[in-house]
Amino acid sequence: MSFVYKPGANGAIGASFVAKAKPDGYTPFGTSQAPIITTPLTEEGLDYTFDDFSPICRLVESPIVLATKADSPLKTLKDVIEEAKKFPGKMTFSTSGVFSTIQLPTEILSRMAGITLTHVPCTGTSPAVTA
């Protein structure tokens, strides 16, 4: 078995590739839940649906991490929320894309905390972490 990397569109390009593959068990899809669950619910014109996939197992469990630069004065979640309340919309957060598995919980946190954050979608997880 060889591996084929199909990046882009928050995983939808890879999901489409796998959904079109011959269903012989030789094209497994390692991904987050976004391209299989979130993207079909939010994007029109996809050539696949949730039902085109059969989950086999969970390979990893990935906690969501809130981080700042090491020299930032913001050291706790409380610090972040208090700062965001002082300057609505000025604080940014980066993710691997709109409706990604990081954006949704961050938006929920924003609503629960009564703050406004500015989303900066990136072209993938690595650029989001760097940003």
Backbone as XML, in Angstrom:
<?xml version="1.0"?>
<chain id="A" units="angstrom">
  <residue number="1" name="MET">
    <atom name="N" x="0.855" y="-1.175" z="0.000"/>
    <atom name="CA" x="0.000" y="0.000" z="0.000"/>
    <atom name="C" x="0.896" y="1.232" z="0.000"/>
  </residue>
  <residue number="2" name="SER">
    <atom name="N" x="0.605" y="2.175" z="-0.860"/>
    <atom name="CA" x="1.348" y="3.430" z="-0.869"/>
    <atom name="C" x="0.449" y="4.534" z="-0.331"/>
  </residue>
  <residue number="3" name="PHE">
    <atom name="N" x="1.070" y="5.597" z="0.137"/>
    <atom name="CA" x="0.322" y="6.714" z="0.685"/>
    <atom name="C" x="0.286" y="7.848" z="-0.320"/>
  </residue>
  <residue number="4" name="VAL">
    <atom name="N" x="-0.881" y="8.455" z="-0.449"/>
    <atom name="CA" x="-1.067" y="9.582" z="-1.350"/>
    <atom name="C" x="-1.564" y="10.747" z="-0.510"/>
  </residue>
  <residue number="5" name="TYR">
    <atom name="N" x="-0.865" y="11.857" z="-0.553"/>
    <atom name="CA" x="-1.224" y="13.033" z="0.220"/>
    <atom name="C" x="-2.056" y="13.952" z="-0.665"/>
  </residue>
  <residue number="6" name="LYS">
    <atom name="N" x="-3.282" y="14.251" z="-0.253"/>
    <atom name="CA" x="-4.198" y="15.095" z="-1.020"/>
    <atom name="C" x="-4.641" y="16.267" z="-0.150"/>
  </residue>
  <residue number="7" name="PRO">
    <atom name="N" x="-3.783" y="17.276" z="0.038"/>
    <atom name="CA" x="-4.125" y="18.393" z="0.921"/>
    <atom name="C" x="-5.096" y="19.374" z="0.283"/>
  </residue>
  <residue number="8" name="GLY">
    <atom name="N" x="-5.726" y="20.164" z="1.132"/>
    <atom name="CA" x="-6.537" y="21.284" z="0.680"/>
    <atom name="C" x="-7.991" y="21.189" z="1.047"/>
  </residue>
  <residue number="9" name="ALA">
    <atom name="N" x="-8.622" y="22.352" z="1.082"/>
    <atom name="CA" x="-10.060" y="22.488" z="1.337"/>
    <atom name="C" x="-10.472" y="21.829" z="2.655"/>
  </residue>
  <residue number="10" name="ASN">
    <atom name="N" x="-9.616" y="21.979" z="3.670"/>
    <atom name="CA" x="-9.899" y="21.430" z="5.002"/>
    <atom name="C" x="-10.177" y="19.927" z="4.948"/>
  </residue>
  <residue number="11" name="GLY">
    <atom name="N" x="-9.482" y="19.231" z="4.067"/>
    <atom name="CA" x="-9.604" y="17.779" z="3.962"/>
    <atom name="C" x="-10.587" y="17.296" z="2.915"/>
  </residue>
  <residue number="12" name="ALA">
    <atom name="N" x="-11.342" y="18.196" z="2.311"/>
    <atom name="CA" x="-12.369" y="17.788" z="1.351"/>
    <atom name="C" x="-11.763" y="17.191" z="0.079"/>
  </residue>
  <residue number="13" name="ILE">
    <atom name="N" x="-10.586" y="17.626" z="-0.322"/>
    <atom name="CA" x="-9.963" y="17.070" z="-1.528"/>
    <atom name="C" x="-9.597" y="15.611" z="-1.297"/>
  </residue>
  <residue number="14" name="GLY">
    <atom name="N" x="-9.013" y="15.324" z="-0.144"/>
    <atom name="CA" x="-8.691" y="13.942" z="0.196"/>
    <atom name="C" x="-9.933" y="13.087" z="0.373"/>
  </residue>
  <residue number="15" name="ALA">
    <atom name="N" x="-10.956" y="13.647" z="1.007"/>
    <atom name="CA" x="-12.212" y="12.909" z="1.212"/>
    <atom name="C" x="-12.841" y="12.562" z="-0.131"/>
  </residue>
  <residue number="16" name="SER">
    <atom name="N" x="-12.841" y="13.494" z="-1.052"/>
    <atom name="CA" x="-13.402" y="13.247" z="-2.380"/>
    <atom name="C" x="-12.631" y="12.138" z="-3.092"/>
  </residue>
  <residue number="17" name="PHE">
    <atom name="N" x="-11.304" y="12.185" z="-2.994"/>
    <atom name="CA" x="-10.459" y="11.165" z="-3.608"/>
    <atom name="C" x="-10.807" y="9.772" z="-3.083"/>
  </residue>
  <residue number="18" name="VAL">
    <atom name="N" x="-10.946" y="9.663" z="-1.774"/>
    <atom name="CA" x="-11.242" y="8.371" z="-1.157"/>
    <atom name="C" x="-12.672" y="7.930" z="-1.470"/>
  </residue>
  <residue number="19" name="ALA">
    <atom name="N" x="-13.618" y="8.865" z="-1.450"/>
    <atom name="CA" x="-15.016" y="8.515" z="-1.734"/>
    <atom name="C" x="-15.178" y="7.954" z="-3.148"/>
  </residue>
  <residue number="20" name="LYS">
    <atom name="N" x="-14.342" y="8.406" z="-4.092"/>
    <atom name="CA" x="-14.422" y="7.939" z="-5.478"/>
    <atom name="C" x="-13.626" y="6.655" z="-5.717"/>
  </residue>
  <residue number="21" name="ALA">
    <atom name="N" x="-12.800" y="6.275" z="-4.750"/>
    <atom name="CA" x="-11.937" y="5.094" z="-4.935"/>
    <atom name="C" x="-12.764" y="3.815" z="-4.949"/>
  </residue>
  <residue number="22" name="LYS">
    <atom name="N" x="-12.230" y="2.805" z="-5.591"/>
    <atom name="CA" x="-12.861" y="1.489" z="-5.613"/>
    <atom name="C" x="-12.996" y="0.984" z="-4.169"/>
  </residue>
  <residue number="23" name="PRO">
    <atom name="N" x="-14.183" y="0.551" z="-3.761"/>
    <atom name="CA" x="-14.394" y="0.128" z="-2.367"/>
    <atom name="C" x="-13.842" y="-1.270" z="-2.082"/>
  </residue>
  <residue number="24" name="ASP">
    <atom name="N" x="-12.518" y="-1.404" z="-2.210"/>
    <atom name="CA" x="-11.884" y="-2.702" z="-2.033"/>
    <atom name="C" x="-11.047" y="-2.800" z="-0.755"/>
  </residue>
  <residue number="25" name="GLY">
    <atom name="N" x="-11.094" y="-1.756" z="0.069"/>
    <atom name="CA" x="-10.335" y="-1.767" z="1.318"/>
    <atom name="C" x="-8.902" y="-1.306" z="1.176"/>
  </residue>
  <residue number="26" name="TYR">
    <atom name="N" x="-8.489" y="-0.898" z="-0.030"/>
    <atom name="CA" x="-7.108" y="-0.501" z="-0.241"/>
    <atom name="C" x="-6.905" y="1.018" z="-0.253"/>
  </residue>
  <residue number="27" name="THR">
    <atom name="N" x="-7.937" y="1.770" z="0.075"/>
    <atom name="CA" x="-7.806" y="3.230" z="0.129"/>
    <atom name="C" x="-8.355" y="3.735" z="1.457"/>
  </residue>
  <residue number="28" name="PRO">
    <atom name="N" x="-7.626" y="3.505" z="2.546"/>
    <atom name="CA" x="-8.073" y="4.042" z="3.832"/>
    <atom name="C" x="-7.848" y="5.553" z="3.879"/>
  </residue>
  <residue number="29" name="PHE">
    <atom name="N" x="-8.556" y="6.217" z="4.757"/>
    <atom name="CA" x="-8.522" y="7.676" z="4.850"/>
    <atom name="C" x="-8.221" y="8.062" z="6.288"/>
  </residue>
  <residue number="30" name="GLY">
    <atom name="N" x="-7.018" y="8.598" z="6.526"/>
    <atom name="CA" x="-6.660" y="9.096" z="7.849"/>
    <atom name="C" x="-6.919" y="10.581" z="7.900"/>
  </residue>
  <residue number="31" name="THR">
    <atom name="N" x="-7.823" y="11.004" z="8.770"/>
    <atom name="CA" x="-8.227" y="12.407" z="8.781"/>
    <atom name="C" x="-8.832" y="12.782" z="10.125"/>
  </residue>
  <residue number="32" name="SER">
    <atom name="N" x="-9.034" y="14.051" z="10.320"/>
    <atom name="CA" x="-9.861" y="14.513" z="11.434"/>
    <atom name="C" x="-11.316" y="14.330" z="11.014"/>
  </residue>
  <residue number="33" name="GLN">
    <atom name="N" x="-12.223" y="14.636" z="11.879"/>
    <atom name="CA" x="-13.640" y="14.471" z="11.552"/>
    <atom name="C" x="-14.173" y="15.567" z="10.621"/>
  </residue>
  <residue number="34" name="ALA">
    <atom name="N" x="-13.453" y="16.659" z="10.478"/>
    <atom name="CA" x="-13.962" y="17.798" z="9.711"/>
    <atom name="C" x="-14.396" y="17.467" z="8.289"/>
  </residue>
  <residue number="35" name="PRO">
    <atom name="N" x="-13.543" y="16.848" z="7.450"/>
    <atom name="CA" x="-13.973" y="16.644" z="6.059"/>
    <atom name="C" x="-15.113" y="15.638" z="5.911"/>
  </residue>
  <residue number="36" name="ILE">
    <atom name="N" x="-15.319" y="14.802" z="6.906"/>
    <atom name="CA" x="-16.371" y="13.792" z="6.808"/>
    <atom name="C" x="-17.673" y="14.250" z="7.467"/>
  </residue>
  <residue number="37" name="ILE">
    <atom name="N" x="-17.568" y="15.019" z="8.539"/>
    <atom name="CA" x="-18.770" y="15.419" z="9.274"/>
    <atom name="C" x="-19.132" y="16.879" z="9.023"/>
  </residue>
  <residue number="38" name="THR">
    <atom name="N" x="-18.218" y="17.792" z="9.334"/>
    <atom name="CA" x="-18.534" y="19.221" z="9.261"/>
    <atom name="C" x="-18.664" y="19.720" z="7.826"/>
  </residue>
  <residue number="39" name="THR">
    <atom name="N" x="-17.695" y="19.411" z="6.987"/>
    <atom name="CA" x="-17.686" y="19.950" z="5.622"/>
    <atom name="C" x="-18.945" y="19.579" z="4.838"/>
  </residue>
  <residue number="40" name="PRO">
    <atom name="N" x="-19.407" y="18.316" z="4.849"/>
    <atom name="CA" x="-20.636" y="18.018" z="4.108"/>
    <atom name="C" x="-21.870" y="18.766" z="4.636"/>
  </residue>
  <residue number="41" name="LEU">
    <atom name="N" x="-21.838" y="19.177" z="5.889"/>
    <atom name="CA" x="-22.966" y="19.926" z="6.446"/>
    <atom name="C" x="-22.936" y="21.402" z="6.075"/>
  </residue>
  <residue number="42" name="THR">
    <atom name="N" x="-21.757" y="21.894" z="5.711"/>
    <atom name="CA" x="-21.610" y="23.334" z="5.509"/>
    <atom name="C" x="-21.239" y="23.750" z="4.092"/>
  </residue>
  <residue number="43" name="GLU">
    <atom name="N" x="-20.826" y="22.824" z="3.274"/>
    <atom name="CA" x="-20.391" y="23.156" z="1.919"/>
    <atom name="C" x="-21.340" y="22.559" z="0.884"/>
  </residue>
  <residue number="44" name="GLU">
    <atom name="N" x="-21.675" y="23.341" z="-0.119"/>
    <atom name="CA" x="-22.509" y="22.852" z="-1.214"/>
    <atom name="C" x="-21.618" y="22.354" z="-2.357"/>
  </residue>
  <residue number="45" name="GLY">
    <atom name="N" x="-22.134" y="21.448" z="-3.139"/>
    <atom name="CA" x="-21.440" y="20.999" z="-4.335"/>
    <atom name="C" x="-20.382" y="19.936" z="-4.112"/>
  </residue>
  <residue number="46" name="LEU">
    <atom name="N" x="-20.315" y="19.364" z="-2.910"/>
    <atom name="CA" x="-19.353" y="18.280" z="-2.692"/>
    <atom name="C" x="-19.795" y="17.040" z="-3.456"/>
  </residue>
  <residue number="47" name="ASP">
    <atom name="N" x="-18.833" y="16.238" z="-3.856"/>
    <atom name="CA" x="-19.178" y="15.016" z="-4.575"/>
    <atom name="C" x="-19.147" y="13.799" z="-3.649"/>
  </residue>
  <residue number="48" name="TYR">
    <atom name="N" x="-19.325" y="14.028" z="-2.352"/>
    <atom name="CA" x="-19.406" y="12.942" z="-1.378"/>
    <atom name="C" x="-20.275" y="13.365" z="-0.200"/>
  </residue>
  <residue number="49" name="THR">
    <atom name="N" x="-20.705" y="12.383" z="0.578"/>
    <atom name="CA" x="-21.477" y="12.640" z="1.795"/>
    <atom name="C" x="-20.896" y="11.795" z="2.924"/>
  </residue>
  <residue number="50" name="PHE">
    <atom name="N" x="-21.374" y="12.008" z="4.103"/>
    <atom name="CA" x="-20.970" y="11.231" z="5.275"/>
    <atom name="C" x="-21.145" y="9.734" z="5.013"/>
  </residue>
  <residue number="51" name="ASP">
    <atom name="N" x="-22.208" y="9.372" z="4.324"/>
    <atom name="CA" x="-22.527" y="7.960" z="4.085"/>
    <atom name="C" x="-21.556" y="7.257" z="3.135"/>
  </residue>
  <residue number="52" name="ASP">
    <atom name="N" x="-20.660" y="8.011" z="2.503"/>
    <atom name="CA" x="-19.671" y="7.401" z="1.622"/>
    <atom name="C" x="-18.507" y="6.767" z="2.388"/>
  </residue>
  <residue number="53" name="PHE">
    <atom name="N" x="-18.490" y="6.900" z="3.716"/>
    <atom name="CA" x="-17.386" y="6.417" z="4.528"/>
    <atom name="C" x="-17.866" y="5.456" z="5.604"/>
  </residue>
  <residue number="54" name="SER">
    <atom name="N" x="-16.986" y="4.540" z="5.981"/>
    <atom name="CA" x="-17.244" y="3.605" z="7.079"/>
    <atom name="C" x="-16.107" y="3.737" z="8.086"/>
  </residue>
  <residue number="55" name="PRO">
    <atom name="N" x="-16.367" y="4.337" z="9.252"/>
    <atom name="CA" x="-15.304" y="4.482" z="10.250"/>
    <atom name="C" x="-14.783" y="3.109" z="10.681"/>
  </residue>
  <residue number="56" name="ILE">
    <atom name="N" x="-13.474" y="3.019" z="10.832"/>
    <atom name="CA" x="-12.841" y="1.772" z="11.244"/>
    <atom name="C" x="-12.361" y="1.878" z="12.686"/>
  </residue>
  <residue number="57" name="CYS">
    <atom name="N" x="-11.630" y="2.927" z="13.003"/>
    <atom name="CA" x="-11.115" y="3.101" z="14.357"/>
    <atom name="C" x="-10.671" y="4.537" z="14.564"/>
  </residue>
  <residue number="58" name="ARG">
    <atom name="N" x="-10.492" y="4.887" z="15.814"/>
    <atom name="CA" x="-9.901" y="6.174" z="16.170"/>
    <atom name="C" x="-8.415" y="5.928" z="16.357"/>
  </residue>
  <residue number="59" name="LEU">
    <atom name="N" x="-7.604" y="6.636" z="15.591"/>
    <atom name="CA" x="-6.159" y="6.460" z="15.675"/>
    <atom name="C" x="-5.533" y="7.322" z="16.761"/>
  </residue>
  <residue number="60" name="VAL">
    <atom name="N" x="-6.043" y="8.522" z="16.922"/>
    <atom name="CA" x="-5.477" y="9.444" z="17.902"/>
    <atom name="C" x="-6.591" y="10.201" z="18.588"/>
  </residue>
  <residue number="61" name="GLU">
    <atom name="N" x="-6.287" y="10.694" z="19.740"/>
    <atom name="CA" x="-7.181" y="11.623" z="20.424"/>
    <atom name="C" x="-6.401" y="12.909" z="20.558"/>
  </residue>
  <residue number="62" name="SER">
    <atom name="N" x="-6.956" y="13.976" z="20.046"/>
    <atom name="CA" x="-6.230" y="15.238" z="19.988"/>
    <atom name="C" x="-6.965" y="16.305" z="20.776"/>
  </residue>
  <residue number="63" name="PRO">
    <atom name="N" x="-6.429" y="16.661" z="21.939"/>
    <atom name="CA" x="-7.085" y="17.714" z="22.711"/>
    <atom name="C" x="-6.928" y="19.068" z="22.030"/>
  </residue>
  <residue number="64" name="ILE">
    <atom name="N" x="-7.834" y="19.944" z="22.293"/>
    <atom name="CA" x="-7.750" y="21.297" z="21.759"/>
    <atom name="C" x="-6.912" y="22.105" z="22.753"/>
  </residue>
  <residue number="65" name="VAL">
    <atom name="N" x="-5.939" y="22.821" z="22.228"/>
    <atom name="CA" x="-5.007" y="23.558" z="23.065"/>
    <atom name="C" x="-5.119" y="25.044" z="22.773"/>
  </residue>
  <residue number="66" name="LEU">
    <atom name="N" x="-5.179" y="25.834" z="23.818"/>
    <atom name="CA" x="-5.135" y="27.284" z="23.693"/>
    <atom name="C" x="-3.731" y="27.698" z="24.111"/>
  </residue>
  <residue number="67" name="ALA">
    <atom name="N" x="-3.019" y="28.377" z="23.234"/>
    <atom name="CA" x="-1.638" y="28.752" z="23.526"/>
    <atom name="C" x="-1.389" y="30.203" z="23.141"/>
  </residue>
  <residue number="68" name="THR">
    <atom name="N" x="-0.446" y="30.808" z="23.820"/>
    <atom name="CA" x="0.031" y="32.146" z="23.486"/>
    <atom name="C" x="1.550" y="32.093" z="23.434"/>
  </residue>
  <residue number="69" name="LYS">
    <atom name="N" x="2.156" y="33.155" z="22.972"/>
    <atom name="CA" x="3.616" y="33.222" z="22.981"/>
    <atom name="C" x="4.103" y="33.117" z="24.423"/>
  </residue>
  <residue number="70" name="ALA">
    <atom name="N" x="5.266" y="32.538" z="24.598"/>
    <atom name="CA" x="5.809" y="32.315" z="25.939"/>
    <atom name="C" x="5.950" y="33.611" z="26.739"/>
  </residue>
  <residue number="71" name="ASP">
    <atom name="N" x="6.265" y="34.711" z="26.069"/>
    <atom name="CA" x="6.463" y="35.973" z="26.790"/>
    <atom name="C" x="5.186" y="36.824" z="26.882"/>
  </residue>
  <residue number="72" name="SER">
    <atom name="N" x="4.056" y="36.250" z="26.506"/>
    <atom name="CA" x="2.782" y="36.966" z="26.593"/>
    <atom name="C" x="2.386" y="37.180" z="28.054"/>
  </residue>
  <residue number="73" name="PRO">
    <atom name="N" x="1.754" y="38.302" z="28.360"/>
    <atom name="CA" x="1.255" y="38.499" z="29.724"/>
    <atom name="C" x="0.017" y="37.629" z="30.012"/>
  </residue>
  <residue number="74" name="LEU">
    <atom name="N" x="-0.575" y="37.055" z="28.972"/>
    <atom name="CA" x="-1.749" y="36.205" z="29.143"/>
    <atom name="C" x="-1.283" y="34.792" z="29.476"/>
  </residue>
  <residue number="75" name="LYS">
    <atom name="N" x="-1.561" y="34.338" z="30.693"/>
    <atom name="CA" x="-1.065" y="33.037" z="31.149"/>
    <atom name="C" x="-2.185" y="32.029" z="31.419"/>
  </residue>
  <residue number="76" name="THR">
    <atom name="N" x="-3.425" y="32.494" z="31.553"/>
    <atom name="CA" x="-4.542" y="31.609" z="31.865"/>
    <atom name="C" x="-5.716" y="31.918" z="30.942"/>
  </residue>
  <residue number="77" name="LEU">
    <atom name="N" x="-6.682" y="31.013" z="30.919"/>
    <atom name="CA" x="-7.899" y="31.259" z="30.140"/>
    <atom name="C" x="-8.607" y="32.500" z="30.657"/>
  </residue>
  <residue number="78" name="LYS">
    <atom name="N" x="-8.601" y="32.685" z="31.958"/>
    <atom name="CA" x="-9.217" y="33.875" z="32.554"/>
    <atom name="C" x="-8.546" y="35.146" z="32.026"/>
  </residue>
  <residue number="79" name="ASP">
    <atom name="N" x="-7.213" y="35.135" z="31.927"/>
    <atom name="CA" x="-6.487" y="36.291" z="31.375"/>
    <atom name="C" x="-6.933" y="36.582" z="29.942"/>
  </residue>
  <residue number="80" name="VAL">
    <atom name="N" x="-7.070" y="35.538" z="29.138"/>
    <atom name="CA" x="-7.473" y="35.695" z="27.737"/>
    <atom name="C" x="-8.872" y="36.301" z="27.655"/>
  </residue>
  <residue number="81" name="ILE">
    <atom name="N" x="-9.787" y="35.774" z="28.440"/>
    <atom name="CA" x="-11.170" y="36.268" z="28.414"/>
    <atom name="C" x="-11.236" y="37.722" z="28.871"/>
  </residue>
  <residue number="82" name="GLU">
    <atom name="N" x="-10.530" y="38.059" z="29.945"/>
    <atom name="CA" x="-10.537" y="39.441" z="30.434"/>
    <atom name="C" x="-9.963" y="40.404" z="29.394"/>
  </residue>
  <residue number="83" name="GLU">
    <atom name="N" x="-8.878" y="40.001" z="28.733"/>
    <atom name="CA" x="-8.265" y="40.849" z="27.704"/>
    <atom name="C" x="-9.206" y="41.008" z="26.505"/>
  </residue>
  <residue number="84" name="ALA">
    <atom name="N" x="-9.843" y="39.925" z="26.105"/>
    <atom name="CA" x="-10.769" y="39.986" z="24.965"/>
    <atom name="C" x="-11.968" y="40.880" z="25.275"/>
  </residue>
  <residue number="85" name="LYS">
    <atom name="N" x="-12.397" y="40.902" z="26.529"/>
    <atom name="CA" x="-13.514" y="41.785" z="26.908"/>
    <atom name="C" x="-13.100" y="43.251" z="26.849"/>
  </residue>
  <residue number="86" name="LYS">
    <atom name="N" x="-11.846" y="43.540" z="27.174"/>
    <atom name="CA" x="-11.358" y="44.928" z="27.119"/>
    <atom name="C" x="-11.265" y="45.447" z="25.689"/>
  </residue>
  <residue number="87" name="PHE">
    <atom name="N" x="-10.925" y="44.542" z="24.755"/>
    <atom name="CA" x="-10.686" y="44.939" z="23.367"/>
    <atom name="C" x="-11.445" y="44.010" z="22.420"/>
  </residue>
  <residue number="88" name="PRO">
    <atom name="N" x="-12.776" y="44.165" z="22.339"/>
    <atom name="CA" x="-13.582" y="43.259" z="21.505"/>
    <atom name="C" x="-13.113" y="43.221" z="20.049"/>
  </residue>
  <residue number="89" name="GLY">
    <atom name="N" x="-12.932" y="42.008" z="19.541"/>
    <atom name="CA" x="-12.565" y="41.814" z="18.148"/>
    <atom name="C" x="-11.098" y="41.992" z="17.832"/>
  </residue>
  <residue number="90" name="LYS">
    <atom name="N" x="-10.301" y="42.476" z="18.776"/>
    <atom name="CA" x="-8.875" y="42.715" z="18.521"/>
    <atom name="C" x="-8.044" y="41.441" z="18.670"/>
  </residue>
  <residue number="91" name="MET">
    <atom name="N" x="-8.490" y="40.510" z="19.516"/>
    <atom name="CA" x="-7.753" y="39.267" z="19.725"/>
    <atom name="C" x="-8.100" y="38.298" z="18.608"/>
  </residue>
  <residue number="92" name="THR">
    <atom name="N" x="-7.068" y="37.661" z="18.057"/>
    <atom name="CA" x="-7.268" y="36.732" z="16.955"/>
    <atom name="C" x="-6.980" y="35.302" z="17.394"/>
  </residue>
  <residue number="93" name="PHE">
    <atom name="N" x="-7.547" y="34.363" z="16.649"/>
    <atom name="CA" x="-7.204" y="32.953" z="16.819"/>
    <atom name="C" x="-7.114" y="32.327" z="15.439"/>
  </residue>
  <residue number="94" name="SER">
    <atom name="N" x="-6.173" y="31.409" z="15.281"/>
    <atom name="CA" x="-5.976" y="30.787" z="13.979"/>
    <atom name="C" x="-6.404" y="29.329" z="14.024"/>
  </residue>
  <residue number="95" name="THR">
    <atom name="N" x="-6.887" y="28.848" z="12.869"/>
    <atom name="CA" x="-7.317" y="27.459" z="12.739"/>
    <atom name="C" x="-6.932" y="26.948" z="11.356"/>
  </residue>
  <residue number="96" name="SER">
    <atom name="N" x="-7.198" y="25.675" z="11.140"/>
    <atom name="CA" x="-6.916" y="25.085" z="9.834"/>
    <atom name="C" x="-7.980" y="25.426" z="8.799"/>
  </residue>
  <residue number="97" name="GLY">
    <atom name="N" x="-8.987" y="26.192" z="9.167"/>
    <atom name="CA" x="-9.990" y="26.614" z="8.191"/>
    <atom name="C" x="-11.344" y="26.869" z="8.807"/>
  </residue>
  <residue number="98" name="VAL">
    <atom name="N" x="-12.187" y="27.499" z="8.017"/>
    <atom name="CA" x="-13.554" y="27.801" z="8.445"/>
    <atom name="C" x="-14.306" y="26.496" z="8.701"/>
  </residue>
  <residue number="99" name="PHE">
    <atom name="N" x="-15.034" y="26.441" z="9.791"/>
    <atom name="CA" x="-15.790" y="25.269" z="10.247"/>
    <atom name="C" x="-14.888" y="24.097" z="10.606"/>
  </residue>
  <residue number="100" name="SER">
    <atom name="N" x="-13.633" y="24.372" z="10.886"/>
    <atom name="CA" x="-12.716" y="23.306" z="11.289"/>
    <atom name="C" x="-13.047" y="22.860" z="12.711"/>
  </residue>
  <residue number="101" name="THR">
    <atom name="N" x="-12.435" y="21.775" z="13.101"/>
    <atom name="CA" x="-12.711" y="21.224" z="14.427"/>
    <atom name="C" x="-12.125" y="22.072" z="15.545"/>
  </residue>
  <residue number="102" name="ILE">
    <atom name="N" x="-11.364" y="23.089" z="15.216"/>
    <atom name="CA" x="-10.872" y="24.032" z="16.219"/>
    <atom name="C" x="-11.736" y="25.297" z="16.221"/>
  </residue>
  <residue number="103" name="GLN">
    <atom name="N" x="-12.176" y="25.731" z="15.057"/>
    <atom name="CA" x="-12.966" y="26.960" z="15.014"/>
    <atom name="C" x="-14.270" y="26.818" z="15.782"/>
  </residue>
  <residue number="104" name="LEU">
    <atom name="N" x="-14.967" y="25.726" z="15.586"/>
    <atom name="CA" x="-16.286" y="25.586" z="16.220"/>
    <atom name="C" x="-16.225" y="25.669" z="17.744"/>
  </residue>
  <residue number="105" name="PRO">
    <atom name="N" x="-15.350" y="24.903" z="18.422"/>
    <atom name="CA" x="-15.302" y="25.038" z="19.881"/>
    <atom name="C" x="-14.826" y="26.415" z="20.345"/>
  </residue>
  <residue number="106" name="THR">
    <atom name="N" x="-13.956" y="27.064" z="19.554"/>
    <atom name="CA" x="-13.505" y="28.404" z="19.924"/>
    <atom name="C" x="-14.654" y="29.393" z="19.822"/>
  </residue>
  <residue number="107" name="GLU">
    <atom name="N" x="-15.481" y="29.256" z="18.800"/>
    <atom name="CA" x="-16.659" y="30.122" z="18.676"/>
    <atom name="C" x="-17.639" y="29.871" z="19.823"/>
  </residue>
  <residue number="108" name="ILE">
    <atom name="N" x="-17.779" y="28.631" z="20.224"/>
    <atom name="CA" x="-18.653" y="28.308" z="21.365"/>
    <atom name="C" x="-18.099" y="28.938" z="22.638"/>
  </residue>
  <residue number="109" name="LEU">
    <atom name="N" x="-16.794" y="28.813" z="22.865"/>
    <atom name="CA" x="-16.160" y="29.455" z="24.022"/>
    <atom name="C" x="-16.402" y="30.954" z="23.998"/>
  </residue>
  <residue number="110" name="SER">
    <atom name="N" x="-16.245" y="31.573" z="22.831"/>
    <atom name="CA" x="-16.452" y="33.020" z="22.699"/>
    <atom name="C" x="-17.859" y="33.412" z="23.134"/>
  </residue>
  <residue number="111" name="ARG">
    <atom name="N" x="-18.830" y="32.671" z="22.678"/>
    <atom name="CA" x="-20.223" y="32.977" z="23.048"/>
    <atom name="C" x="-20.475" y="32.764" z="24.530"/>
  </residue>
  <residue number="112" name="MET">
    <atom name="N" x="-19.957" y="31.654" z="25.050"/>
    <atom name="CA" x="-20.157" y="31.365" z="26.474"/>
    <atom name="C" x="-19.483" y="32.412" z="27.360"/>
  </residue>
  <residue number="113" name="ALA">
    <atom name="N" x="-18.330" y="32.922" z="26.932"/>
    <atom name="CA" x="-17.583" y="33.903" z="27.721"/>
    <atom name="C" x="-18.033" y="35.335" z="27.445"/>
  </residue>
  <residue number="114" name="GLY">
    <atom name="N" x="-18.866" y="35.517" z="26.421"/>
    <atom name="CA" x="-19.327" y="36.864" z="26.086"/>
    <atom name="C" x="-18.227" y="37.723" z="25.475"/>
  </residue>
  <residue number="115" name="ILE">
    <atom name="N" x="-17.371" y="37.107" z="24.664"/>
    <atom name="CA" x="-16.277" y="37.841" z="24.035"/>
    <atom name="C" x="-16.376" y="37.738" z="22.520"/>
  </residue>
  <residue number="116" name="THR">
    <atom name="N" x="-15.663" y="38.637" z="21.835"/>
    <atom name="CA" x="-15.595" y="38.617" z="20.382"/>
    <atom name="C" x="-14.144" y="38.438" z="19.980"/>
  </residue>
  <residue number="117" name="LEU">
    <atom name="N" x="-13.874" y="37.332" z="19.297"/>
    <atom name="CA" x="-12.540" y="37.045" z="18.781"/>
    <atom name="C" x="-12.586" y="37.098" z="17.261"/>
  </residue>
  <residue number="118" name="THR">
    <atom name="N" x="-11.462" y="37.373" z="16.636"/>
    <atom name="CA" x="-11.390" y="37.408" z="15.187"/>
    <atom name="C" x="-10.708" y="36.138" z="14.694"/>
  </residue>
  <residue number="119" name="HIS">
    <atom name="N" x="-11.414" y="35.410" z="13.840"/>
    <atom name="CA" x="-10.912" y="34.149" z="13.302"/>
    <atom name="C" x="-9.984" y="34.412" z="12.131"/>
  </residue>
  <residue number="120" name="VAL">
    <atom name="N" x="-8.816" y="33.749" z="12.143"/>
    <atom name="CA" x="-7.860" y="33.822" z="11.047"/>
    <atom name="C" x="-7.686" y="32.405" z="10.501"/>
  </residue>
  <residue number="121" name="PRO">
    <atom name="N" x="-8.461" y="32.037" z="9.468"/>
    <atom name="CA" x="-8.332" y="30.689" z="8.902"/>
    <atom name="C" x="-7.025" y="30.581" z="8.119"/>
  </residue>
  <residue number="122" name="CYS">
    <atom name="N" x="-6.359" y="29.445" z="8.272"/>
    <atom name="CA" x="-5.103" y="29.178" z="7.560"/>
    <atom name="C" x="-5.311" y="28.036" z="6.584"/>
  </residue>
  <residue number="123" name="THR">
    <atom name="N" x="-4.277" y="27.698" z="5.852"/>
    <atom name="CA" x="-4.366" y="26.648" z="4.839"/>
    <atom name="C" x="-4.139" y="25.247" z="5.402"/>
  </residue>
  <residue number="124" name="GLY">
    <atom name="N" x="-4.009" y="25.130" z="6.682"/>
    <atom name="CA" x="-3.814" y="23.830" z="7.316"/>
    <atom name="C" x="-3.444" y="24.004" z="8.778"/>
  </residue>
  <residue number="125" name="THR">
    <atom name="N" x="-3.282" y="22.883" z="9.466"/>
    <atom name="CA" x="-2.985" y="22.918" z="10.896"/>
    <atom name="C" x="-1.606" y="23.508" z="11.176"/>
  </residue>
  <residue number="126" name="SER">
    <atom name="N" x="-0.602" y="23.086" z="10.438"/>
    <atom name="CA" x="0.753" y="23.599" z="10.682"/>
    <atom name="C" x="0.827" y="25.114" z="10.533"/>
  </residue>
  <residue number="127" name="PRO">
    <atom name="N" x="0.302" y="25.700" z="9.448"/>
    <atom name="CA" x="0.324" y="27.159" z="9.363"/>
    <atom name="C" x="-0.506" y="27.821" z="10.474"/>
  </residue>
  <residue number="128" name="ALA">
    <atom name="N" x="-1.567" y="27.186" z="10.914"/>
    <atom name="CA" x="-2.376" y="27.762" z="11.993"/>
    <atom name="C" x="-1.604" y="27.790" z="13.294"/>
  </residue>
  <residue number="129" name="VAL">
    <atom name="N" x="-0.894" y="26.715" z="13.585"/>
    <atom name="CA" x="-0.089" y="26.665" z="14.811"/>
    <atom name="C" x="1.010" y="27.716" z="14.746"/>
  </residue>
  <residue number="130" name="THR">
    <atom name="N" x="1.640" y="27.850" z="13.600"/>
    <atom name="CA" x="2.694" y="28.852" z="13.436"/>
    <atom name="C" x="2.135" y="30.260" z="13.610"/>
  </residue>
  <residue number="131" name="ALA">
    <atom name="N" x="0.964" y="30.509" z="13.045"/>
    <atom name="CA" x="0.349" y="31.833" z="13.155"/>
    <atom name="C" x="0.012" y="32.154" z="14.591"/>
  </residue>
</chain>
